[in-house]
């Protein structure tokens, strides 16, 4: 990638050949590796194929208008859920129902071949990832069952650790002592089984000890489905430079998270002050049975002007992308928005319909059409295929 001082000249040259930002965006394969609508839709009692502008980051019509070709939906519940495996299947049933109701607009995708069929048909390629190893309930047969139902990546931990892998939150807060951090023998068996199945390993949310244990075992490229760069925002959920280099050596991909708190190191303190101001409203929703994260998001949506005032600019997301490209090259970065799992992204990225703004911003920074295609989805397609059985 060459960052040109006179990027305007490049943009004019590209436009003169008919390659406008809109045309480039439409022709590229856009894959978003992390969207939390399945759990958000249940929490808010909203249908994915309804008109949800103003209520959510996502709905089917806006995904299509934003040029998303393949969406990986996150199957998630918090550790407080009594039967997480059953909950995972409930969410999978919900996503399947969307596809069944909209056969002309959505297509179920489990393989590279099915993905390309969806691209040819112009339908939204619909894929699944499970966010949190607790959802397999320590059972290899549950991992197999989820794979059989179409799940193509597992985030080994969420913020909570499992009995077999430690999370970034627990490692950094000391809830898991160093001597007990990382993968247990069961954790190593799970990683190997995922390789055997062709299920992508997702290291977002993992503690560093878990991360390095995984890197020592995996035989296939892995992903971080929704993480950003620690060097620019030192948050436990972000990846340090040595981790990013290790992912590149593995031929994997870091998919950038849009959450304001993972992009801007000043955001969390400002957001905490707002959360305290509206704590009574959040607590009321939690008492009514809503998961705490979604209660906080509902309150943020209600007080949108206050949260807009503390959101970082879109340019900061591009800074994280530039950092990874400078560090390891353009073949190892993609997009994992975390839409409908965050209360705020950068200004201008208010929902899935805003993805074309990223393509335009990449052009402005001097990325070539070929590089943009890799970032938007080409890199993920390579990793997906590499994980499949030959």
CORTA-V634618 format. One record per residue. N is the residue number from 1. RES is the residue in one letter. OMEGA is omega in radians with two decimals (999 if undefined). Layout:
N:RES:OMEGA, N:RES:OMEGA
This chain:
1:X:3.13, 2:X:3.06, 3:X:-3.07, 4:X:3.06, 5:X:-3.11, 6:X:-3.10, 7:X:3.14, 8:X:3.10, 9:X:3.11, 10:X:-3.11, 11:X:3.11, 12:X:-3.14, 13:X:3.12, 14:X:-3.12, 15:X:-3.11, 16:X:3.10, 17:X:-3.13, 18:X:-3.12, 19:X:3.09, 20:X:3.08, 21:X:3.13, 22:X:-3.12, 23:X:3.10, 24:X:-3.14, 25:X:-3.11, 26:X:-3.08, 27:X:3.12, 28:X:3.00, 29:X:-3.10, 30:X:3.10, 31:X:3.00, 32:X:-2.99, 33:X:-3.12, 34:X:3.05, 35:X:-3.00, 36:X:-3.06, 37:X:-3.12, 38:X:3.12, 39:X:3.11, 40:X:3.14, 41:X:3.09, 42:X:-3.11, 43:X:-3.08, 44:X:-3.12, 45:X:-3.11, 46:X:-3.14, 47:X:-3.11, 48:X:-3.10, 49:X:3.01, 50:X:3.06, 51:X:-2.98, 52:X:3.11, 53:X:-3.12, 54:X:-3.13, 55:X:-3.10, 56:X:3.00, 57:X:-2.92, 58:X:2.78, 59:X:-3.02, 60:X:-3.10, 61:X:-3.12, 62:X:3.04, 63:X:3.13, 64:X:3.14, 65:X:3.10, 66:X:3.09, 67:X:3.11, 68:X:3.12, 69:X:-3.12, 70:X:3.08, 71:X:3.00, 72:X:-3.13, 73:X:-3.13, 74:X:3.02, 75:X:-2.92, 76:X:2.80, 77:X:3.12, 78:X:-3.10, 79:X:3.13, 80:X:-3.14, 81:X:-3.01, 82:X:-3.09, 83:X:-3.02, 84:X:3.13, 85:X:3.08, 86:X:3.11, 87:X:3.10, 88:X:3.14, 89:X:3.06, 90:X:3.14, 91:X:3.08, 92:X:3.09, 93:X:3.14, 94:X:-3.13, 95:X:3.10, 96:X:3.13, 97:X:3.09, 98:X:-3.11, 99:X:-3.12, 100:X:3.12, 101:X:-3.03, 102:X:-3.05, 103:X:3.12, 104:X:-3.07, 105:X:-3.09, 106:X:3.09, 107:X:3.11, 108:X:-3.09, 109:X:3.06, 110:X:-3.05, 111:X:3.06, 112:X:3.14, 113:X:3.12, 114:X:3.11, 115:X:-3.13, 116:X:3.05, 117:X:3.09, 118:X:3.11, 119:X:-3.13, 120:X:-3.10, 121:X:-3.11, 122:X:3.12, 123:X:3.13, 124:X:3.05, 125:X:-2.99, 126:X:-3.10, 127:X:-3.09, 128:X:2.92, 129:X:3.09, 130:X:-3.09, 131:X:3.08, 132:X:-3.12, 133:X:3.10, 134:X:-3.07, 135:X:3.04, 136:X:3.05, 137:X:3.06, 138:X:-3.05, 139:X:3.12, 140:X:3.12, 141:X:3.06, 142:X:3.04, 143:X:3.11, 144:X:-3.11, 145:X:3.12, 146:X:3.08, 147:X:-3.14, 148:X:3.12, 149:X:3.04, 150:X:3.14, 151:X:-3.07, 152:X:2.85, 153:X:3.03, 154:X:2.97, 155:X:-2.91, 156:X:3.03, 157:X:2.83, 158:X:3.10, 159:X:3.09, 160:X:3.02, 161:X:2.95, 162:X:3.07, 163:X:-3.01, 164:X:3.12, 165:X:-3.11, 166:X:-3.09, 167:X:3.07, 168:X:-3.14, 169:X:-3.08, 170:X:3.10, 171:X:-3.05, 172:X:3.12, 173:X:3.12, 174:X:3.09, 175:X:3.03, 176:X:3.14, 177:X:-3.09, 178:X:-3.09, 179:X:-3.11, 180:X:-3.11, 181:X:3.11, 182:X:-3.11, 183:X:2.97, 184:X:3.05, 185:X:3.08, 186:X:3.12, 187:X:3.11, 188:X:3.10, 189:X:3.12, 190:X:3.12, 191:X:3.13, 192:X:3.14, 193:X:3.09, 194:X:3.06, 195:X:-3.12, 196:X:-3.12, 197:X:-2.97, 198:X:3.08, 199:X:-3.10, 200:X:3.02, 201:X:3.12, 202:X:-3.07, 203:X:3.00, 204:X:-3.12, 205:X:-3.08, 206:X:2.97, 207:X:-3.10, 208:X:3.13, 209:X:3.07, 210:X:-3.14, 211:X:-3.06, 212:X:3.03, 213:X:3.11, 214:X:-3.10, 215:X:-3.14, 216:X:-3.02, 217:X:-2.95, 218:X:3.10, 219:X:-3.07, 220:X:3.12, 221:X:-3.14, 222:X:3.12, 223:X:2.74, 224:X:-2.96, 225:X:-3.12, 226:X:3.13, 227:X:3.13, 228:X:-2.95, 229:X:3.13, 230:X:-3.10, 231:X:-3.14, 232:X:3.12, 233:X:-3.01, 234:X:3.10, 235:X:-3.09, 236:X:-3.12, 237:X:-3.13, 238:X:-3.07, 239:X:3.08, 240:X:-3.05, 241:X:-3.14, 242:X:3.07, 243:X:3.12, 244:X:3.10, 245:X:3.12, 246:X:3.10, 247:X:3.11, 248:X:3.10, 249:X:3.10, 250:X:-3.07, 251:X:3.12, 252:X:-3.05, 253:X:2.99, 254:X:3.13, 255:X:-2.98, 256:X:3.08, 257:X:-3.11, 258:X:-3.04, 259:X:-3.08, 260:X:-3.10, 261:X:3.07, 262:X:3.14, 263:X:-3.00, 264:X:-3.07, 265:X:3.13, 266:X:-2.99, 267:X:-3.00, 268:X:-3.14, 269:X:3.11, 270:X:-3.13, 271:X:3.12, 272:X:3.10, 273:X:3.10, 274:X:3.13, 275:X:3.12, 276:X:-3.14, 277:X:-3.07, 278:X:-3.06, 279:X:-3.11, 280:X:3.12, 281:X:3.13, 282:X:-3.13, 283:X:3.13, 284:X:3.12, 285:X:3.12, 286:X:3.12, 287:X:3.12, 288:X:3.05, 289:X:-3.13, 290:X:3.07, 291:X:-3.03, 292:X:-3.13, 293:X:-3.11, 294:X:3.04, 295:X:3.12, 296:X:3.11, 297:X:3.11, 298:X:3.13, 299:X:3.11, 300:X:3.11, 301:X:3.13, 302:X:-3.10, 303:X:-3.00, 304:X:-3.10, 305:X:3.13, 306:X:-3.12, 307:X:3.08, 308:X:-3.09, 309:X:-3.11, 310:X:-3.12, 311:X:3.11, 312:X:3.10, 313:X:3.09, 314:X:-3.11, 315:X:-3.11, 316:X:3.03, 317:X:3.12, 318:X:3.07, 319:X:3.09, 320:X:3.11, 321:X:3.12, 322:X:-3.11, 323:X:-3.13, 324:X:3.13, 325:X:3.10, 326:X:-3.06, 327:X:-2.99, 328:X:3.12, 329:X:-3.00, 330:X:-3.10, 331:X:-2.98, 332:X:3.13, 333:X:3.11, 334:X:-3.04, 335:X:3.06, 336:X:-2.83, 337:X:-2.96, 338:X:3.09, 339:X:-3.07, 340:X:2.97, 341:X:-3.11, 342:X:3.10, 343:X:-3.11, 344:X:2.97, 345:X:3.10, 346:X:3.06, 347:X:-3.13, 348:X:3.08, 349:X:-3.08, 350:X:-3.14, 351:X:-3.05, 352:X:3.13, 353:X:-3.05, 354:X:-3.12, 355:X:3.12, 356:X:3.11, 357:X:3.12, 358:X:3.10, 359:X:3.12, 360:X:3.14, 361:X:3.09, 362:X:3.07, 363:X:-3.13, 364:X:3.14, 365:X:3.03, 366:X:3.08, 367:X:3.13, 368:X:3.10, 369:X:3.12, 370:X:-3.14, 371:X:3.13, 372:X:3.12, 373:X:3.09, 374:X:-3.09, 375:X:-3.05, 376:X:-3.12, 377:X:-3.08, 378:X:-3.13, 379:X:3.10, 380:X:-3.14, 381:X:3.11, 382:X:-3.11, 383:X:3.10, 384:X:-3.12, 385:X:-3.14, 386:X:3.14, 387:X:-3.11, 388:X:3.11, 389:X:3.12, 390:X:999
